[in-house]
């Protein structure tokens, strides 16, 4: 049986990890790709060419049509912080950061 206190600690540790990633500029699509040992490991895990994954990393973008494969591969590797919600938030942040204000 999992105790409530254990769940609170797990939740807090995830929040701390997200904060640290945000604080140190790791809250990007490139950071998602860097979570794998190499770009070729990610490419193998999701069945895409290495060159495609490198382009994503360089452009700091992962197309939404590839998110399912990314999330599934992340779960397999224990990278549970990489979720649909997380990728969606990154995409939203990119959209807002690219806007020009007057």
N, C-alpha and C positions, 0 to 999 in steps of 0.2 A: 504494500500500500504506500502510495506517495503522500507525504505530508504536505500541508499547505505551506509551511515554512520552506520546504525544499523547492516548491514551485515558485515561491517569491524570490529565492536566491537565483534560480535559473533565469527568471524574468529579468531580474536586476542585472545579471551578468550579460544578457543579450543587449539590454539598454546601454550598459557601459561600453560594450564592444561597438555598438552603433555610434555612440558619442565619440569614442576615440577615433573611429574611422572617419567621422565627419570632421573632427577637430584637426586631424593631420592630413586632410585633403585626400582621404582614401575612399570617399563616398562617390565613386565614379564607375562607369562601365569598365574602364580599364582596370580598376581595382578588382572587379569581379573576375576578369580574365586572369589577373595576376594571382588570384587565389589558388589556381592550379599550379603544379610544379613547373609546367612549361606550356607554351601555346600549343605545342604538338600534342601534349596530353589532353588538353581541352578539346582540340580538334578530333582526336581519336574518340574521346568519350561521347561526342555529339554527332560523329559521322560527317564532319565537314572538312574541307581542305584547310591545311595549315595556313595558306596564304589568306584565306577568307578571315580566319580568326585574327591574324596579324593586322589586317585592314581594320577590323572592328577595334582592336586595341589602339591603333594609331589614330583612328577617327573618334575614339571614345564613344562609340555607339554599338549597340547590339540590336539588330532588327527584331521587332516584336514577334515576328513569325518564328524566331529561333529561341524564344524564351522558354518554351516547354522543355526543349532538349537541355537547355542550360540548367533549369531548376531540377530536372530529373538527375542529371549528371552530378549536380552539387549535392543532392540528397545522398547519392551513392557514395560520394567522397566525404560525407559528414559535414559539408559546408552548409549547415542548416540556416544560416543567416541570408543565403541567397534564395529569395522567394519571389513569387510573382509580384507581391506588394512592393518589395524592395526595388525590383527592376522598374516597376511602374513609377515609383517615386523618383528614381533616377531620371527616367524619361521626362517626367513632369518638371524636374529641376532644370534639365537641359533646355526645355522649351522656354521656361521663364528666364533663364540666364541669357538666352539669345535675343531677347526682346530689347528693342531700343527705346529708351525713354527720353522725352523732351522736357 
